[in-house]
């Protein structure tokens, strides 16, 4: 069975956000696209239910990019890889039971 994800149009940050920290840009991007975290959570829950013991956020990003491309007939899905660790941390804040699924490292930049 294929996991079907409800996909919303991707909204991008205003170019004036370029001087902000990664965390500030992530928070702004998340406010514009809260559905991304929800879909990453749905993918993670599906993986956990299937018995995966380790999950990489890179894999989840690529699956979400692929699903988005299918749902939008190939519209590019520009999801900043700088946000990967922020999404993992957001998921773990909301789902501490997933802490063994993801490896996290100390953040190098704010």
N, CA, C and O atoms as a MOPAC input file, in Angstrom:
PM7 MOZYME 1SCF
protein

 N      0.83500 1    -1.18700 1     0.00000 1
 C      0.00000 1     0.00000 1     0.00000 1
 C      0.87500 1     1.24400 1     0.00000 1
 O      1.86100 1     1.30600 1     0.73500 1
 N      0.53400 1     2.22000 1    -0.80200 1
 C      1.29700 1     3.45800 1    -0.87800 1
 C      0.67900 1     4.48800 1     0.05300 1
 O     -0.54100 1     4.64600 1     0.08600 1
 N      1.50600 1     5.18100 1     0.80100 1
 C      1.05200 1     6.24400 1     1.67700 1
 C      0.67600 1     7.44500 1     0.82700 1
 O      1.50300 1     7.96000 1     0.07400 1
 N     -0.54500 1     7.88500 1     0.94100 1
 C     -0.98600 1     9.05800 1     0.18500 1
 C     -0.90000 1    10.28600 1     1.07800 1
 O     -1.45900 1    10.31100 1     2.17400 1
 N     -0.20700 1    11.28600 1     0.60800 1
 C     -0.02000 1    12.49400 1     1.38300 1
 C     -0.82700 1    13.63300 1     0.79300 1
 O     -0.74800 1    13.88400 1    -0.40900 1
 N     -1.60600 1    14.33300 1     1.62000 1
 C     -2.25600 1    15.54300 1     1.10800 1
 C     -1.19500 1    16.62500 1     0.95700 1
 O     -0.52600 1    16.98800 1     1.92500 1
 N     -1.04600 1    17.12800 1    -0.23700 1
 C      0.00300 1    18.08800 1    -0.55000 1
 C     -0.62700 1    19.46000 1    -0.79000 1
 O     -1.60900 1    19.58200 1    -1.52100 1
 N     -0.05400 1    20.48500 1    -0.16900 1
 C     -0.49900 1    21.86100 1    -0.36300 1
 C      0.54200 1    22.58800 1    -1.20400 1
 O      1.68800 1    22.14600 1    -1.28800 1
 N      0.16000 1    23.68600 1    -1.82000 1
 C      1.15900 1    24.45700 1    -2.57900 1
 C      2.29000 1    24.91400 1    -1.65900 1
 O      2.04000 1    25.36100 1    -0.53900 1
 N      3.50900 1    24.80300 1    -2.12300 1
 C      4.66900 1    25.21700 1    -1.35200 1
 C      4.80300 1    26.73400 1    -1.42600 1
 O      4.78200 1    27.32000 1    -2.50800 1
 N      4.93900 1    27.35000 1    -0.27300 1
 C      5.10900 1    28.80400 1    -0.20300 1
 C      6.55800 1    29.08900 1     0.19400 1
 O      7.08400 1    28.46500 1     1.11600 1
 N      7.19800 1    30.02500 1    -0.49500 1
 C      8.60600 1    30.33100 1    -0.26500 1
 C      8.75700 1    31.61500 1     0.54100 1
 O      7.87500 1    32.47300 1     0.56300 1
 N      9.90400 1    31.71500 1     1.19900 1
 C     10.22000 1    32.90500 1     1.97600 1
 C     10.46600 1    34.09000 1     1.06500 1
 O     10.93800 1    33.94100 1    -0.06200 1
 N     10.14500 1    35.24900 1     1.56100 1
 C     10.46000 1    36.49700 1     0.89000 1
 C     11.98400 1    36.64200 1     0.85600 1
 O     12.65100 1    36.30400 1     1.83300 1
 N     12.54200 1    37.13500 1    -0.24500 1
 C     14.01000 1    37.27600 1    -0.32000 1
 C     14.61700 1    38.13100 1     0.79600 1
 O     15.81800 1    38.03500 1     1.04700 1
 N     13.82400 1    38.95600 1     1.46600 1
 C     14.34700 1    39.78700 1     2.55000 1
 C     14.73500 1    38.95700 1     3.77300 1
 O     15.34600 1    39.48300 1     4.70300 1
 N     14.39000 1    37.67200 1     3.78500 1
 C     14.73800 1    36.79400 1     4.90200 1
 C     16.18900 1    36.30300 1     4.83400 1
 O     16.62400 1    35.55500 1     5.71000 1
 N     16.92900 1    36.70500 1     3.82600 1
 C     18.27400 1    36.15700 1     3.62500 1
 C     19.23500 1    36.48500 1     4.75900 1
 O     20.18700 1    35.73300 1     4.96500 1
 N     19.03700 1    37.56400 1     5.50400 1
 C     19.93600 1    37.93200 1     6.58400 1
 C     19.63400 1    37.25300 1     7.90700 1
 O     20.33500 1    37.48000 1     8.89300 1
 N     18.60600 1    36.42700 1     7.94300 1
 C     18.20900 1    35.76300 1     9.18000 1
 C     19.03100 1    34.50300 1     9.42400 1
 O     19.63300 1    33.95300 1     8.50200 1
 N     19.04800 1    34.05600 1    10.66800 1
 C     19.72800 1    32.80100 1    11.00300 1
 C     18.96400 1    31.62900 1    10.39500 1
 O     17.82600 1    31.78600 1     9.95000 1
 N     19.58700 1    30.46200 1    10.37700 1
 C     18.91400 1    29.26300 1     9.87000 1
 C     17.65700 1    28.99600 1    10.68400 1
 O     16.61100 1    28.67800 1    10.11700 1
 N     17.74200 1    29.11900 1    11.99400 1
 C     16.58500 1    28.86500 1    12.84400 1
 C     15.45300 1    29.84200 1    12.54100 1
 O     14.29400 1    29.43600 1    12.46500 1
 N     15.77100 1    31.11400 1    12.36900 1
 C     14.75500 1    32.11900 1    12.05200 1
 C     14.11900 1    31.84700 1    10.68800 1
 O     12.90500 1    31.96800 1    10.52600 1
 N     14.95700 1    31.47700 1     9.70100 1
 C     14.40700 1    31.14700 1     8.37600 1
 C     13.52900 1    29.90700 1     8.44500 1
 O     12.47800 1    29.84900 1     7.80700 1
 N     13.96800 1    28.89700 1     9.23300 1
 C     13.15200 1    27.69100 1     9.39400 1
 C     11.80200 1    28.03800 1     9.99900 1
 O     10.76800 1    27.59300 1     9.50100 1
 N     11.80200 1    28.82200 1    11.05900 1
 C     10.54600 1    29.18000 1    11.72100 1
 C      9.61000 1    29.92700 1    10.77200 1
 O      8.40400 1    29.68200 1    10.76200 1
 N     10.17100 1    30.84000 1     9.97600 1
 C      9.35000 1    31.56600 1     8.99800 1
 C      8.81200 1    30.63100 1     7.92400 1
 O      7.64000 1    30.70700 1     7.55500 1
 N      9.67600 1    29.74600 1     7.42300 1
 C      9.25400 1    28.78100 1     6.40200 1
 C      8.18400 1    27.85100 1     6.95900 1
 O      7.20600 1    27.54600 1     6.27600 1
 N      8.36600 1    27.40200 1     8.19200 1
 C      7.38600 1    26.50700 1     8.81400 1
 C      6.02900 1    27.20300 1     8.97400 1
 O      4.98900 1    26.57300 1     8.78500 1
 N      6.02900 1    28.47300 1     9.31400 1
 C      4.77100 1    29.21200 1     9.42600 1
 C      4.04100 1    29.27100 1     8.08600 1
 O      2.81200 1    29.22000 1     8.04000 1
 N      4.79900 1    29.37700 1     6.99800 1
 C      4.20400 1    29.41100 1     5.66100 1
 C      3.74400 1    28.03100 1     5.19700 1
 O      2.80400 1    27.92100 1     4.40900 1
 N      4.41100 1    26.96900 1     5.68800 1
 C      4.17700 1    25.60400 1     5.20000 1
 C      4.05400 1    24.60000 1     6.35100 1
 O      4.84500 1    23.66000 1     6.42500 1
 N      3.08700 1    24.77800 1     7.24000 1
 C      2.98300 1    23.85300 1     8.38400 1
 C      2.69100 1    22.41600 1     7.95500 1
 O      2.95600 1    21.47900 1     8.70900 1
 N      2.15900 1    22.23900 1     6.77600 1
 C      1.82100 1    20.89800 1     6.28800 1
 C      3.06000 1    20.02800 1     6.08800 1
 O      2.96200 1    18.80200 1     6.12400 1
 N      4.22000 1    20.64400 1     5.87800 1
 C      5.43500 1    19.84300 1     5.65700 1
 C      5.76500 1    19.02800 1     6.90100 1
 O      6.04800 1    17.83500 1     6.80000 1
 N      5.73100 1    19.65700 1     8.07000 1
 C      5.99200 1    18.92400 1     9.31300 1
 C      4.96800 1    17.80700 1     9.48800 1
 O      5.32100 1    16.69600 1     9.88200 1
 N      3.71900 1    18.09600 1     9.20200 1
 C      2.66600 1    17.07700 1     9.32400 1
 C      2.93400 1    15.89000 1     8.41000 1
 O      2.71300 1    14.74400 1     8.80000 1
 N      3.40800 1    16.15700 1     7.19700 1
 C      3.66800 1    15.06800 1     6.25500 1
 C      4.91600 1    14.28100 1     6.64500 1
 O      4.96300 1    13.06200 1     6.48100 1
 N      5.92800 1    14.98200 1     7.16100 1
 C      7.10300 1    14.27500 1     7.65900 1
 C      6.72800 1    13.38000 1     8.84100 1
 O      7.25700 1    12.27800 1     8.98500 1
 N      5.81600 1    13.85800 1     9.68100 1
 C      5.33000 1    13.04200 1    10.79800 1
 C      4.55900 1    11.82600 1    10.29300 1
 O      4.70500 1    10.73100 1    10.83500 1
 N      3.74400 1    12.00900 1     9.26500 1
 C      2.98600 1    10.88300 1     8.70900 1
 C      3.93000 1     9.83900 1     8.11900 1
 O      3.72300 1     8.63900 1     8.29800 1
 N      4.95800 1    10.29100 1     7.42100 1
 C      5.94100 1     9.36000 1     6.85700 1
 C      6.69500 1     8.62900 1     7.96800 1
 O      6.93400 1     7.42500 1     7.87500 1
 N      7.06500 1     9.35400 1     9.00900 1
 C      7.78000 1     8.74500 1    10.12900 1
 C      6.90600 1     7.71300 1    10.82600 1
 O      7.36600 1     6.61300 1    11.13400 1
 N      5.65700 1     8.05800 1    11.07400 1
 C      4.73300 1     7.12000 1    11.72300 1
 C      4.58000 1     5.86200 1    10.88000 1
 O      4.54700 1     4.75500 1    11.41600 1
 N      4.48600 1     6.02700 1     9.55800 1
 C      4.36500 1     4.87900 1     8.67300 1
 C      5.61200 1     3.99300 1     8.76600 1
 O      5.50300 1     2.76900 1     8.84100 1
 N      6.77700 1     4.60700 1     8.76000 1
 C      8.03000 1     3.83600 1     8.87700 1
 C      8.09100 1     3.09900 1    10.21000 1
 O      8.46600 1     1.92800 1    10.26200 1
 N      7.72100 1     3.78800 1    11.28500 1
 C      7.76000 1     3.17200 1    12.61700 1
 C      6.78300 1     2.00200 1    12.70300 1
 O      7.10700 1     0.96200 1    13.27800 1
 N      5.59200 1     2.16900 1    12.13400 1
 C      4.59400 1     1.09200 1    12.14100 1
 C      5.06500 1    -0.11800 1    11.34100 1
 O      4.66600 1    -1.24700 1    11.62600 1
 N      5.89900 1     0.11300 1    10.35900 1
 C      6.42900 1    -0.98400 1     9.53900 1
 C      7.66200 1    -1.63100 1    10.17200 1
 O      8.23600 1    -2.56500 1     9.61200 1
 N      8.06000 1    -1.13500 1    11.32800 1
 C      9.13900 1    -1.77000 1    12.06600 1
 C     10.53000 1    -1.22300 1    11.82900 1
 O     11.50000 1    -1.80200 1    12.31800 1
 N     10.66600 1    -0.12000 1    11.08900 1
 C     11.99600 1     0.45300 1    10.90500 1
 C     12.52400 1     0.92900 1    12.25100 1
 O     11.79800 1     1.52300 1    13.04700 1
 N     13.79400 1     0.65700 1    12.48600 1
 C     14.39600 1     1.04500 1    13.76100 1
 C     15.19200 1     2.33100 1    13.66000 1
 O     15.42600 1     2.99800 1    14.66800 1
 N     15.61000 1     2.68600 1    12.45800 1
 C     16.33600 1     3.93800 1    12.20700 1
 C     15.74600 1     4.57500 1    10.95600 1
 O     15.44600 1     3.89500 1     9.97500 1
 N     15.58800 1     5.88100 1    11.00900 1
 C     15.03000 1     6.62300 1     9.88300 1
 C     15.93300 1     7.82700 1     9.63700 1
 O     16.35800 1     8.49600 1    10.57900 1
 N     16.21700 1     8.09300 1     8.38100 1
 C     17.00900 1     9.26500 1     8.02600 1
 C     16.10700 1    10.36500 1     7.49500 1
 O     15.24600 1    10.12400 1     6.64900 1
 N     16.31100 1    11.56200 1     7.99400 1
 C     15.49900 1    12.68900 1     7.52500 1
 C     15.74300 1    12.93800 1     6.04000 1
 O     14.84900 1    13.42300 1     5.34600 1
 N     16.93300 1    12.61600 1     5.53900 1
 C     17.19900 1    12.76500 1     4.11000 1
 C     16.26300 1    11.91500 1     3.27500 1
 O     15.75900 1    12.36200 1     2.24500 1
 N     16.02900 1    10.68300 1     3.72100 1
 C     15.10500 1     9.79900 1     3.01500 1
 C     13.69400 1    10.40000 1     3.02700 1
 O     13.00700 1    10.40800 1     2.00600 1
 N     13.27700 1    10.89600 1     4.17900 1
 C     11.93300 1    11.47600 1     4.28000 1
 C     11.79000 1    12.69400 1     3.38400 1
 O     10.75000 1    12.87600 1     2.75100 1
 N     12.82700 1    13.53900 1     3.32100 1
 C     12.79200 1    14.70300 1     2.43200 1
 C     12.62200 1    14.25400 1     0.98400 1
 O     11.81800 1    14.82400 1     0.24600 1
 N     13.37700 1    13.23300 1     0.57600 1
 C     13.30400 1    12.77900 1    -0.81700 1
 C     11.95000 1    12.15900 1    -1.13600 1
 O     11.42300 1    12.36600 1    -2.22900 1
 N     11.38500 1    11.41400 1    -0.21400 1
 C     10.04700 1    10.85100 1    -0.43100 1
 C      9.02800 1    11.98200 1    -0.55700 1
 O      8.15400 1    11.94700 1    -1.42300 1
 N      9.14500 1    12.98000 1     0.31000 1
 C      8.21300 1    14.11400 1     0.23700 1
 C      8.39600 1    14.87600 1    -1.06700 1
 O      7.40900 1    15.30100 1    -1.66700 1
 N      9.62100 1    15.06100 1    -1.51800 1
 C      9.85700 1    15.71800 1    -2.81800 1
 C      9.21900 1    14.91300 1    -3.95400 1
 O      8.60500 1    15.47900 1    -4.85900 1
 N      9.37200 1    13.59400 1    -3.89500 1
 C      8.80600 1    12.73400 1    -4.93500 1
 C      7.28100 1    12.80000 1    -4.92400 1
 O      6.65200 1    12.92800 1    -5.97400 1
 N      6.68700 1    12.71200 1    -3.72700 1
 C      5.22700 1    12.78300 1    -3.61900 1
 C      4.71100 1    14.13500 1    -4.12500 1
 O      3.68900 1    14.20200 1    -4.80700 1
 N      5.42700 1    15.20300 1    -3.78300 1
 C      5.02800 1    16.53600 1    -4.21700 1
 C      5.07600 1    16.63500 1    -5.73900 1
 O      4.15800 1    17.17200 1    -6.35800 1
 N      6.13600 1    16.12200 1    -6.33300 1
 C      6.25600 1    16.14000 1    -7.79500 1
 C      5.13600 1    15.37700 1    -8.47000 1
 O      4.61600 1    15.80900 1    -9.49900 1
 N      4.76000 1    14.24300 1    -7.89500 1
 C      3.65600 1    13.45600 1    -8.45600 1
 C      2.33000 1    14.20700 1    -8.32900 1
 O      1.52300 1    14.20600 1    -9.25800 1
 N      2.10800 1    14.84700 1    -7.17900 1
 C      0.84000 1    15.52900 1    -6.92200 1
 C      0.69200 1    16.81700 1    -7.73100 1
 O     -0.42300 1    17.25100 1    -8.01700 1
 N      1.82100 1    17.42400 1    -8.09700 1
 C      1.76600 1    18.71100 1    -8.79300 1
 C      2.20500 1    18.61800 1   -10.24900 1
 O      2.48300 1    19.63400 1   -10.88600 1
 N      2.26700 1    17.40300 1   -10.76900 1
 C      2.67300 1    17.18300 1   -12.15700 1
 C      4.07200 1    17.71100 1   -12.42800 1
 O      4.33400 1    18.27800 1   -13.48900 1
 N      4.96400 1    17.52400 1   -11.47000 1
 C      6.36800 1    17.83900 1   -11.68200 1
 C      6.82100 1    19.20800 1   -11.23900 1
 O      7.95200 1    19.59900 1   -11.52800 1
 N      5.97000 1    19.95800 1   -10.54200 1
 C      6.39600 1    21.26700 1   -10.04800 1
 C      7.57600 1    21.07800 1    -9.09300 1
 O      7.52300 1    20.21200 1    -8.22100 1
 N      8.62800 1    21.86500 1    -9.24200 1
 C      9.80300 1    21.68600 1    -8.36900 1
 C      9.45000 1    21.91300 1    -6.90000 1
 O      8.68300 1    22.81400 1    -6.56000 1
 N     10.01600 1    21.08800 1    -6.05500 1
 C      9.78200 1    21.16800 1    -4.61600 1
 C     11.09100 1    21.57300 1    -3.97400 1
 O     11.97400 1    20.74000 1    -3.77300 1
 N     11.21800 1    22.83900 1    -3.65500 1
 C     12.46000 1    23.36700 1    -3.11000 1
 C     12.35700 1    23.40700 1    -1.59000 1
 O     11.80500 1    24.33400 1    -0.99800 1
 N     12.90800 1    22.36800 1    -0.99300 1
 C     12.92700 1    22.24100 1     0.46200 1
 C     14.38200 1    22.34700 1     0.89200 1
 O     15.20300 1    21.49700 1     0.54800 1
 N     14.69600 1    23.39000 1     1.64200 1
 C     16.06800 1    23.69500 1     2.01800 1
 C     16.63800 1    22.60400 1     2.92900 1
 O     16.08800 1    22.33000 1     3.99500 1
 N     17.73000 1    21.99200 1     2.50700 1
 C     18.36100 1    20.94700 1     3.31000 1
 C     18.88500 1    21.47800 1     4.64000 1
 O     19.10400 1    20.69800 1     5.56700 1
 N     19.09100 1    22.79700 1     4.75200 1
 C     19.49300 1    23.37900 1     6.03100 1
 C     18.43400 1    23.15900 1     7.10900 1
 O     18.72800 1    23.24300 1     8.30100 1
 N     17.21300 1    22.88000 1     6.69000 1
 C     16.12300 1    22.72100 1     7.64700 1
 C     15.95100 1    21.29200 1     8.14400 1
 O     15.11600 1    21.04400 1     9.01400 1
 N     16.71600 1    20.35300 1     7.61700 1
 C     16.54300 1    18.94200 1     7.98800 1
 C     16.60100 1    18.73400 1     9.49200 1
 O     15.69100 1    18.14500 1    10.07600 1
 N     17.66700 1    19.21300 1    10.12100 1
 C     17.81900 1    18.95900 1    11.55700 1
 C     16.73200 1    19.66600 1    12.36000 1
 O     16.33100 1    19.18700 1    13.42100 1
 N     16.25800 1    20.79400 1    11.86200 1
 C     15.17600 1    21.51300 1    12.56500 1
 C     13.87900 1    20.71700 1    12.50300 1
 O     13.12700 1    20.66600 1    13.47600 1
 N     13.62100 1    20.09700 1    11.35500 1
 C     12.41500 1    19.26900 1    11.25600 1
 C     12.50300 1    18.06400 1    12.17800 1
 O     11.51600 1    17.71200 1    12.82300 1
 N     13.67000 1    17.42100 1    12.25400 1
 C     13.82100 1    16.27700 1    13.16100 1
 C     13.56900 1    16.72500 1    14.59100 1
 O     12.82700 1    16.07300 1    15.32500 1
 N     14.17400 1    17.81700 1    14.98700 1
 C     13.98900 1    18.29800 1    16.35200 1
 C     12.53400 1    18.66400 1    16.62700 1
 O     12.03100 1    18.40800 1    17.72100 1
 N     11.86300 1    19.24800 1    15.66500 1
 C     10.44300 1    19.57200 1    15.83500 1
 C      9.61500 1    18.30800 1    16.01400 1
 O      8.71800 1    18.25500 1    16.85500 1
 N      9.92500 1    17.28700 1    15.21000 1
 C      9.19300 1    16.02100 1    15.35000 1
 C      9.45800 1    15.38500 1    16.70300 1
 O      8.53500 1    14.87400 1    17.33800 1
 N     10.70400 1    15.40900 1    17.15300 1
 C     11.03300 1    14.78500 1    18.43500 1
 C     10.43900 1    15.56100 1    19.60500 1
 O     10.10600 1    14.96900 1    20.63200 1
 N     10.30100 1    16.87700 1    19.46400 1
 C      9.61800 1    17.65500 1    20.50200 1
 C      8.16100 1    17.21300 1    20.62700 1
 O      7.61500 1    17.13400 1    21.72800 1
 N      7.54400 1    16.92700 1    19.48600 1
 C      6.13500 1    16.52500 1    19.46800 1
 C      5.94300 1    15.03100 1    19.70700 1
 O      4.88300 1    14.60500 1    20.16700 1
 N      6.96700 1    14.23500 1    19.39600 1
 C      6.88300 1    12.77100 1    19.51200 1
 C      8.15600 1    12.22900 1    20.15900 1
 O      8.97100 1    11.61400 1    19.47200 1
 N      8.34600 1    12.43800 1    21.44500 1
 C      9.58200 1    11.96200 1    22.08500 1
 C      9.76600 1    10.44700 1    21.97100 1
 O     10.88600 1     9.95100 1    22.09500 1
 N      8.69500 1     9.71900 1    21.74000 1
 C      8.79800 1     8.26300 1    21.58000 1
 C      9.58300 1     7.87800 1    20.33000 1
 O      9.95900 1     6.71500 1    20.18600 1
 N      9.84000 1     8.81100 1    19.43000 1
 C     10.60000 1     8.54700 1    18.21300 1
 C     12.09200 1     8.82000 1    18.39300 1
 O     12.84400 1     8.73200 1    17.42200 1
 N     12.53900 1     9.14600 1    19.59200 1
 C     13.94000 1     9.55300 1    19.78000 1
 C     14.93400 1     8.48500 1    19.34200 1
 O     16.04500 1     8.81700 1    18.92700 1
 N     14.56100 1     7.21900 1    19.42400 1
 C     15.50200 1     6.17000 1    19.00000 1
 C     15.53200 1     6.00100 1    17.47600 1
 O     16.42300 1     5.33400 1    16.94800 1
 N     14.58500 1     6.58700 1    16.78000 1
 C     14.52200 1     6.44200 1    15.32200 1
 C     15.51100 1     7.34500 1    14.59000 1
 O     15.99100 1     7.00100 1    13.51000 1
 N     15.81100 1     8.49700 1    15.17800 1
 C     16.64000 1     9.49900 1    14.51800 1
 C     17.92800 1     9.73000 1    15.29200 1
 O     17.94600 1     9.69000 1    16.52200 1
 N     18.99400 1     9.96900 1    14.55900 1
 C     20.24500 1    10.38600 1    15.17700 1
 C     20.32000 1    11.89300 1    15.07100 1
 O     20.14400 1    12.45100 1    13.98800 1
 N     20.57900 1    12.55200 1    16.17400 1
 C     20.74300 1    14.00600 1    16.14800 1
 C     22.13300 1    14.35500 1    16.64700 1
 O     22.72800 1    13.64100 1    17.45400 1
 N     22.61700 1    15.44800 1    16.15600 1
 C     23.91700 1    15.97100 1    16.56700 1
 C     23.71600 1    17.38400 1    17.09100 1
 O     22.66800 1    17.99800 1    16.89100 1
 N     24.72800 1    17.87800 1    17.75400 1
 C     24.66700 1    19.23100 1    18.26600 1
 C     24.57700 1    20.20600 1    17.09100 1
 O     25.28300 1    20.05800 1    16.09400 1
 N     23.70400 1    21.20000 1    17.22100 1
 C     23.59900 1    22.22400 1    16.17600 1
 C     24.86300 1    23.06600 1    16.14000 1
 O     25.35900 1    23.49800 1    17.18100 1
 N     25.37900 1    23.29600 1    14.95100 1
 C     26.59400 1    24.10300 1    14.80300 1
 C     26.28300 1    25.57500 1    14.65000 1
 O     27.07500 1    26.43100 1    15.04500 1
 N     25.12100 1    25.87100 1    14.07300 1
 C     24.73600 1    27.27100 1    13.87400 1
 C     23.31600 1    27.47000 1    14.34400 1
 O     22.51900 1    26.53200 1    14.37500 1
 N     23.01200 1    28.67400 1    14.70100 1
 C     21.66600 1    28.99200 1    15.20200 1
 C     20.71900 1    29.31100 1    14.08100 1
 O     19.54700 1    29.60000 1    14.32600 1

